[in-house]
Amino acid sequence: MPPSGTAESVVSDPEWEFEERRRFPRIRPIVPIALKLADGVTLANVVHDFSPDGVQLRCTWDEARAFYPSGVPVTADHHPRVPVRMKLPLASGPIEVPLIFDLRYMFPHAPGQICFGCEFVEVRATTRGAIDLYVREAMQPG
Protein backbone atom coordinates (compact mmCIF):
# COMPACT_ATOMS: atom_id res chain seq x y z
CA MET A 1 0.00 0.00 0.00
CA PRO A 2 1.59 3.35 -0.95
CA PRO A 3 2.07 5.77 1.94
CA SER A 4 0.99 9.37 2.28
CA GLY A 5 3.40 12.19 1.62
CA THR A 6 4.90 12.22 5.11
CA ALA A 7 6.36 8.73 5.47
CA GLU A 8 6.87 5.42 3.76
CA SER A 9 6.11 1.98 5.10
CA VAL A 10 9.09 -0.29 5.65
CA VAL A 11 7.14 -3.46 6.37
CA SER A 12 7.68 -4.89 2.87
CA ASP A 13 11.40 -4.10 2.73
CA PRO A 14 13.43 -7.34 3.06
CA GLU A 15 16.08 -5.42 5.02
CA TRP A 16 13.42 -4.98 7.70
CA GLU A 17 12.36 -8.63 8.08
CA PHE A 18 13.41 -8.48 11.74
CA GLU A 19 11.43 -5.27 12.21
CA GLU A 20 8.23 -6.97 11.03
CA ARG A 21 8.27 -9.16 14.12
CA ARG A 22 8.02 -6.11 16.33
CA ARG A 23 4.84 -5.00 18.04
CA PHE A 24 4.29 -2.14 15.55
CA PRO A 25 5.39 -1.67 11.95
CA ARG A 26 8.03 0.98 11.31
CA ILE A 27 7.59 3.91 9.01
CA ARG A 28 10.35 6.00 7.48
CA PRO A 29 9.73 9.73 7.56
CA ILE A 30 9.88 11.45 4.18
CA VAL A 31 9.44 14.86 5.80
CA PRO A 32 12.26 15.11 8.37
CA ILE A 33 11.31 14.97 12.04
CA ALA A 34 13.37 17.42 14.09
CA LEU A 35 14.50 16.75 17.65
CA LYS A 36 15.20 19.60 20.05
CA LEU A 37 17.49 18.62 22.91
CA ALA A 38 17.27 19.94 26.49
CA ASP A 39 20.15 22.37 25.82
CA GLY A 40 18.33 23.84 22.82
CA VAL A 41 20.38 22.08 20.12
CA THR A 42 18.22 20.89 17.21
CA LEU A 43 18.99 17.70 15.29
CA ALA A 44 17.15 18.08 11.99
CA ASN A 45 17.29 14.76 10.15
CA VAL A 46 18.23 11.92 12.50
CA VAL A 47 14.94 9.96 12.83
CA HIS A 48 15.46 6.92 10.61
CA ASP A 49 12.22 5.16 11.42
CA PHE A 50 9.21 5.74 13.61
CA SER A 51 6.57 3.64 15.35
CA PRO A 52 3.91 4.37 17.97
CA ASP A 53 6.29 3.22 20.72
CA GLY A 54 9.63 4.66 19.65
CA VAL A 55 12.13 5.75 17.03
CA GLN A 56 15.45 4.67 15.63
CA LEU A 57 17.95 7.48 15.27
CA ARG A 58 20.90 7.43 12.90
CA CYS A 59 23.29 10.29 13.28
CA THR A 60 26.89 11.41 12.96
CA TRP A 61 29.24 11.01 15.88
CA ASP A 62 29.03 14.77 16.53
CA GLU A 63 25.21 14.60 16.63
CA ALA A 64 25.46 11.52 18.89
CA ARG A 65 27.67 13.46 21.33
CA ALA A 66 25.09 16.27 21.41
CA PHE A 67 22.22 13.80 21.90
CA TYR A 68 23.93 11.53 24.43
CA PRO A 69 27.00 13.36 25.81
CA SER A 70 28.14 10.69 28.29
CA GLY A 71 28.53 8.05 25.59
CA VAL A 72 28.28 5.35 28.27
CA PRO A 73 27.33 2.10 26.51
CA VAL A 74 23.64 1.24 26.58
CA THR A 75 23.11 -2.25 28.04
CA ALA A 76 20.26 -4.31 29.48
CA ASP A 77 21.19 -2.90 32.90
CA HIS A 78 21.92 0.65 31.72
CA HIS A 79 19.46 2.36 29.41
CA PRO A 80 19.39 6.05 30.24
CA ARG A 81 16.56 8.47 29.55
CA VAL A 82 16.93 11.51 27.33
CA PRO A 83 14.31 14.29 27.30
CA VAL A 84 13.61 15.79 23.88
CA ARG A 85 11.00 17.77 21.98
CA MET A 86 10.01 16.21 18.67
CA LYS A 87 8.49 18.17 15.80
CA LEU A 88 5.94 15.94 14.04
CA PRO A 89 4.94 16.91 10.47
CA LEU A 90 1.14 16.59 10.65
CA ALA A 91 -1.19 17.37 7.74
CA SER A 92 -2.60 20.32 9.70
CA GLY A 93 0.93 21.66 10.28
CA PRO A 94 3.92 20.68 12.39
CA ILE A 95 3.45 20.18 16.11
CA GLU A 96 6.21 20.00 18.72
CA VAL A 97 5.68 17.47 21.51
CA PRO A 98 7.68 16.70 24.65
CA LEU A 99 9.02 13.15 24.97
CA ILE A 100 11.36 11.11 27.09
CA PHE A 101 13.43 8.56 25.18
CA ASP A 102 14.51 5.43 27.03
CA LEU A 103 17.66 4.37 25.16
CA ARG A 104 17.38 0.65 24.40
CA TYR A 105 20.47 0.19 22.23
CA MET A 106 23.28 2.05 20.51
CA PHE A 107 25.85 0.80 18.03
CA PRO A 108 28.02 2.04 15.17
CA HIS A 109 25.96 1.72 12.00
CA ALA A 110 28.18 2.91 9.17
CA PRO A 111 31.47 4.79 8.94
CA GLY A 112 31.00 7.98 10.95
CA GLN A 113 27.44 7.06 11.96
CA ILE A 114 25.84 5.71 15.14
CA CYS A 115 22.40 4.22 15.68
CA PHE A 116 20.17 4.60 18.76
CA GLY A 117 17.00 2.67 19.57
CA CYS A 118 14.69 4.89 21.62
CA GLU A 119 11.49 3.84 23.35
CA PHE A 120 8.92 6.49 24.30
CA VAL A 121 8.25 6.52 28.07
CA GLU A 122 6.04 8.59 30.36
CA VAL A 123 4.07 9.85 27.34
CA ARG A 124 1.54 12.60 28.06
CA ALA A 125 -2.00 12.13 26.69
CA THR A 126 -1.69 15.07 24.28
CA THR A 127 1.65 13.77 23.02
CA ARG A 128 0.19 10.27 22.58
CA GLY A 129 -2.65 11.78 20.52
CA ALA A 130 -0.18 13.60 18.24
CA ILE A 131 1.96 10.46 17.81
CA ASP A 132 -1.09 8.35 16.95
CA LEU A 133 -2.32 10.98 14.47
CA TYR A 134 1.11 11.12 12.80
CA VAL A 135 1.18 7.33 12.44
CA ARG A 136 -2.39 7.23 11.03
CA GLU A 137 -1.60 9.97 8.53
CA ALA A 138 1.70 8.39 7.52
CA MET A 139 0.08 5.01 6.88
CA GLN A 140 -2.75 6.44 4.74
CA PRO A 141 -2.50 5.72 1.03
CA GLY A 142 -1.64 8.95 -0.72
ABEGO torsion letter per residue (X at the ends): XBBBAABBBAAABAAAAAAAABABBBBBBABBBBBBBAAGBBBABABABBBAAEBBBBBBAAAAAAABAAGBBBBAABBBBBBBBBBBBBAAEBBBBBBBBBBABBBBABBGBBBBBBBBBGBBAAAAAAAAAAAAAAABBX
